């Protein structure tokens, strides 16, 4: 176990934000080669480290969502949980990488797949094209112990753009309005927790106020619940700070857009869980108002839609598109990934049995987030896939943490699965 934690600590010191993970890619390639494994890297920067004769592939992504001070990570441990000070930790999915490295030290006959840029649209998985020997794949990107994941949501990102006319403004007071340091969180697995959305709070604060907007920027990542918003607005009414909204009167001469319509767009957007799936005990459809940017009157809004099936995803996408188009926005959809239809088979039963041996309990689950399993199962339809992982809380936020004892037990589960297939 100490080896896994040492490897994870080493990973935290190698920058690997999405789109900027070349140093970790090189590190993993060198690590696999030094342990006597063959190594391949494809055009999308996915990595395959393997020994011949493998029956099972282990899979994780090697990029992380960087929030706060990340990628400069300083870890700390409290009450059995590891955190990073003022930043995301990258346990999603760095802890899986550390476990796979420990297995390479043990010379396990496996195919180790490290995919690139998962956190920004499952880019690596979508381009995966290695020839695999394995009949089974164990994805290590889930975040709850004693649960075996056999299905996940699909998703699509929606971008809406409109250019408003800029004008001078001389008859109003200017204010800097900001929302900052909200809890944040993963817009899939935590969308049902009623975590406040900074963009929605900002819009609600300015509802029905006669105002102009000079600048506006909010949100951090397409798959994160927004933590921050910062804007310069002009208003005929005096604005005062609230518990969540900080207001500061400022001097200056700014060009502005008429802001009332844009605030109506944001307030009228249906955000969060839209429908719930009682059978799977997860949200069935949801959407996260994730990003907003205004540059010289050009407003760009981005949202991330999710659903447990293709029909639900289409409904959410169409509703969001219709909302933006009603206000004259040009709307496009991109980054679509499929749902992973729940499937309980001999391999998932094997994993579930190993989980019961270690934890004394286990249950099959589906998750309202995009796992690479969905895309990989389309590329490799004969591959039987299951997903597990240790307890990780608040990924994609400065509050991300991983339970160390849970990592140890999940590693035991992995060992039992490998032994059963050997």
MOUR-V587201 format. One record per residue. RES is the residue in three letters. SS is DSSP state (hx for helix, st for strand, lp for the rest). PSI is psi in whole degrees, -180 to 180 (none if undefined). D_LAST is the distance of its C-alpha to the last C-alpha in whole Angstrom. Layout:
{{RES	SS	PSI	D_LAST} {RES	SS	PSI	D_LAST}}
This chain:
{{UNK	lp	-39	22} {UNK	hx	-33	25} {UNK	hx	-43	23} {UNK	hx	-46	22} {UNK	hx	-36	26} {UNK	hx	-42	27} {UNK	hx	-41	25} {UNK	hx	-43	27} {UNK	hx	-38	30} {UNK	hx	-41	30} {UNK	hx	-39	29} {UNK	hx	-22	32} {UNK	lp	3	34} {UNK	lp	114	33} {UNK	lp	131	35} {UNK	lp	44	33} {UNK	st	155	35} {UNK	lp	139	35} {UNK	lp	-4	36} {UNK	st	45	37} {UNK	lp	22	33} {UNK	hx	-36	33} {UNK	hx	-39	33} {UNK	hx	-35	30} {UNK	hx	-48	29} {UNK	hx	-41	30} {UNK	hx	-46	28} {UNK	hx	-40	25} {UNK	hx	-47	25} {UNK	hx	-38	26} {UNK	hx	-49	24} {UNK	hx	-43	21} {UNK	hx	-40	23} {UNK	hx	-17	24} {UNK	lp	8	20} {UNK	lp	15	19} {UNK	lp	152	18} {UNK	st	148	20} {UNK	st	133	22} {UNK	st	144	24} {UNK	st	127	26} {UNK	lp	-176	28} {UNK	lp	-22	32} {UNK	lp	8	31} {UNK	lp	18	29} {UNK	lp	151	26} {UNK	st	133	23} {UNK	st	118	20} {UNK	st	122	18} {UNK	st	161	15} {UNK	lp	145	13} {UNK	lp	150	13} {UNK	lp	11	10} {UNK	lp	139	9} {UNK	lp	-19	8} {UNK	st	142	9} {UNK	st	137	13} {UNK	st	138	14} {UNK	st	139	18} {UNK	st	161	21} {UNK	st	153	25} {UNK	lp	11	27} {UNK	lp	164	30} {UNK	st	157	32} {UNK	lp	122	35} {UNK	lp	113	38} {UNK	lp	146	40} {UNK	st	-131	43} {UNK	lp	-11	43} {UNK	lp	143	39} {UNK	lp	9	38} {UNK	lp	98	40} {UNK	lp	133	38} {UNK	lp	111	39} {UNK	st	155	36} {UNK	st	156	37} {UNK	st	132	36} {UNK	st	126	38} {UNK	lp	37	37} {UNK	lp	3	33} {UNK	st	142	33} {UNK	st	135	33} {UNK	st	174	36} {UNK	st	141	37} {UNK	lp	118	41} {UNK	lp	32	43} {UNK	st	164	40} {UNK	lp	156	37} {UNK	lp	-34	34} {UNK	lp	15	31} {UNK	hx	-30	28} {UNK	hx	94	28} {UNK	hx	24	26} {UNK	hx	-30	26} {UNK	hx	-34	24} {UNK	hx	-41	21} {UNK	hx	-44	21} {UNK	hx	-41	22} {UNK	hx	-40	18} {UNK	hx	-36	17} {UNK	hx	-41	19} {UNK	hx	-36	18} {UNK	hx	-34	14} {UNK	hx	-37	15} {UNK	hx	-32	17} {UNK	lp	3	14} {UNK	lp	37	13} {UNK	lp	140	10} {UNK	lp	93	9} {UNK	lp	168	10} {UNK	st	118	13} {UNK	st	117	16} {UNK	st	123	19} {UNK	st	113	22} {UNK	st	151	25} {UNK	lp	148	28} {UNK	lp	46	31} {UNK	hx	-39	30} {UNK	hx	-7	32} {UNK	hx	35	35} {UNK	lp	23	34} {UNK	lp	40	30} {UNK	hx	-48	32} {UNK	hx	-48	29} {UNK	hx	-36	27} {UNK	hx	-23	29} {UNK	lp	6	29} {UNK	lp	129	26} {UNK	lp	22	25} {UNK	lp	150	22} {UNK	lp	115	21} {UNK	lp	143	17} {UNK	lp	-26	14} {UNK	lp	148	12} {UNK	lp	-16	13} {UNK	st	152	12} {UNK	st	131	14} {UNK	st	108	15} {UNK	st	137	18} {UNK	lp	40	19} {UNK	lp	18	23} {UNK	lp	170	24} {UNK	lp	24	26} {UNK	lp	123	26} {UNK	lp	162	24} {UNK	lp	25	23} {UNK	st	138	23} {UNK	st	116	21} {UNK	st	130	23} {UNK	st	15	23} {UNK	st	157	26} {UNK	st	167	28} {UNK	lp	154	32} {UNK	st	170	33} {UNK	st	167	36} {UNK	st	144	39} {UNK	st	139	41} {UNK	st	131	45} {UNK	st	128	47} {UNK	st	132	51} {UNK	st	135	54} {UNK	st	141	58} {UNK	st	121	61} {UNK	lp	153	63} {UNK	lp	131	67} {UNK	lp	146	67} {UNK	st	160	71} {UNK	st	161	73} {UNK	lp	120	73} {UNK	lp	-5	76} {UNK	lp	18	77} {UNK	lp	158	74} {UNK	st	145	72} {UNK	st	144	69} {UNK	st	145	66} {UNK	st	121	63} {UNK	st	128	60} {UNK	st	149	57} {UNK	st	132	54} {UNK	lp	156	51} {UNK	lp	37	49} {UNK	lp	167	47} {UNK	lp	-37	44} {UNK	lp	-175	42} {UNK	lp	177	39} {UNK	st	129	36} {UNK	lp	-4	38} {UNK	lp	-67	35} {UNK	lp	-14	34} {UNK	lp	11	37} {UNK	hx	-23	40} {UNK	hx	-3	40} {UNK	hx	7	41} {UNK	lp	37	45} {UNK	lp	130	44} {UNK	lp	141	48} {UNK	lp	120	48} {UNK	hx	-37	50} {UNK	hx	-42	51} {UNK	hx	-38	52} {UNK	hx	-44	54} {UNK	hx	-47	56} {UNK	hx	-40	57} {UNK	hx	-36	58} {UNK	hx	-35	60} {UNK	lp	4	62} {UNK	lp	134	63} {UNK	lp	14	66} {UNK	lp	135	67} {UNK	lp	110	70} {UNK	st	163	68} {UNK	st	156	67} {UNK	st	127	64} {UNK	st	-37	64} {UNK	st	154	60} {UNK	st	130	57} {UNK	st	132	53} {UNK	st	151	51} {UNK	lp	165	47} {UNK	lp	-48	44} {UNK	lp	153	41} {UNK	lp	-28	41} {UNK	lp	22	38} {UNK	st	143	40} {UNK	lp	125	42} {UNK	lp	136	45} {UNK	lp	-36	46} {UNK	lp	149	50} {UNK	st	141	53} {UNK	st	132	56} {UNK	st	157	59} {UNK	st	122	62} {UNK	st	157	65} {UNK	st	137	68} {UNK	st	144	70} {UNK	lp	-20	73} {UNK	lp	148	72} {UNK	lp	132	71} {UNK	lp	138	68} {UNK	lp	146	66} {UNK	lp	151	63} {UNK	lp	-172	61} {UNK	lp	-36	58} {UNK	lp	-22	56} {UNK	lp	127	58} {UNK	st	128	60} {UNK	st	132	63} {UNK	st	125	65} {UNK	st	136	68} {UNK	st	159	69} {UNK	lp	149	71} {UNK	lp	173	71} {UNK	lp	107	72} {UNK	lp	142	69} {UNK	st	147	68} {UNK	st	166	67} {UNK	st	158	66} {UNK	st	117	67} {UNK	lp	-10	64} {UNK	hx	-39	65} {UNK	hx	-44	63} {UNK	hx	-40	60} {UNK	hx	-36	60} {UNK	hx	-40	60} {UNK	hx	-47	57} {UNK	hx	-42	55} {UNK	hx	-34	56} {UNK	hx	-7	56} {UNK	lp	124	52} {UNK	lp	110	50} {UNK	lp	145	47} {UNK	st	-155	44} {UNK	st	128	43} {UNK	st	-44	45} {UNK	st	156	43} {UNK	st	141	40} {UNK	st	101	38} {UNK	lp	-31	38} {UNK	lp	-46	35} {UNK	lp	-9	33} {UNK	lp	43	35} {UNK	st	161	35} {UNK	st	140	38} {UNK	st	-45	38} {UNK	st	147	40} {UNK	st	166	41} {UNK	st	142	43} {UNK	st	119	43} {UNK	st	103	46} {UNK	st	-41	45} {UNK	st	146	47} {UNK	st	140	51} {UNK	st	136	53} {UNK	st	125	57} {UNK	st	113	58} {UNK	lp	44	62} {UNK	lp	-12	62} {UNK	st	114	58} {UNK	st	128	56} {UNK	st	125	52} {UNK	st	134	50} {UNK	st	141	47} {UNK	st	153	45} {UNK	st	117	41} {UNK	st	145	41} {UNK	st	151	38} {UNK	st	154	37} {UNK	lp	-5	34} {UNK	lp	167	35} {UNK	hx	-38	37} {UNK	hx	-43	40} {UNK	hx	-40	40} {UNK	hx	-40	40} {UNK	hx	-39	43} {UNK	hx	-44	45} {UNK	hx	-44	44} {UNK	hx	-45	45} {UNK	hx	-39	48} {UNK	hx	-43	50} {UNK	hx	-42	49} {UNK	hx	-46	50} {UNK	hx	-38	53} {UNK	hx	-49	54} {UNK	hx	-41	54} {UNK	hx	-29	56} {UNK	hx	-28	59} {UNK	lp	13	60} {UNK	lp	16	60} {UNK	lp	148	56} {UNK	st	127	55} {UNK	st	135	51} {UNK	st	155	48} {UNK	st	141	44} {UNK	st	171	41} {UNK	st	27	38} {UNK	st	138	37} {UNK	st	150	33} {UNK	lp	161	32} {UNK	lp	154	31} {UNK	st	106	27} {UNK	lp	126	28} {UNK	lp	133	26} {UNK	lp	115	23} {UNK	lp	119	21} {UNK	lp	-171	19} {UNK	hx	-35	15} {UNK	hx	-45	13} {UNK	hx	-34	16} {UNK	hx	-40	16} {UNK	hx	-45	13} {UNK	hx	-41	14} {UNK	hx	-40	17} {UNK	hx	-42	16} {UNK	hx	-38	14} {UNK	hx	-41	18} {UNK	hx	-40	20} {UNK	hx	-40	18} {UNK	hx	-44	19} {UNK	hx	-14	22} {UNK	lp	-2	23} {UNK	lp	162	24} {UNK	lp	158	23} {UNK	st	152	24} {UNK	st	141	24} {UNK	st	158	26} {UNK	st	156	28} {UNK	st	143	29} {UNK	lp	57	33} {UNK	lp	164	32} {UNK	lp	115	30} {UNK	lp	148	26} {UNK	hx	-18	25} {UNK	hx	-38	23} {UNK	hx	-49	26} {UNK	hx	-43	27} {UNK	hx	-37	23} {UNK	hx	-27	23} {UNK	hx	-37	26} {UNK	hx	-33	25} {UNK	lp	76	22} {UNK	lp	-20	23} {UNK	lp	-9	20} {UNK	lp	126	17} {UNK	st	125	16} {UNK	st	139	17} {UNK	st	154	18} {UNK	st	135	19} {UNK	lp	172	20} {UNK	lp	167	21} {UNK	lp	171	23} {UNK	lp	115	27} {UNK	st	132	29} {UNK	st	145	33} {UNK	lp	49	35} {UNK	lp	159	34} {UNK	lp	23	36} {UNK	lp	169	39} {UNK	lp	-7	40} {UNK	lp	7	39} {UNK	lp	138	35} {UNK	st	157	33} {UNK	st	139	30} {UNK	st	119	29} {UNK	hx	-43	27} {UNK	hx	-34	26} {UNK	hx	-38	24} {UNK	hx	-45	23} {UNK	hx	-45	21} {UNK	hx	-39	20} {UNK	hx	-36	18} {UNK	hx	-37	16} {UNK	hx	-40	15} {UNK	hx	-46	14} {UNK	hx	-44	12} {UNK	hx	-42	10} {UNK	hx	-40	10} {UNK	hx	-45	9} {UNK	hx	-41	6} {UNK	hx	-40	5} {UNK	hx	-28	6} {UNK	hx	-8	4} {UNK	lp	none	0}}
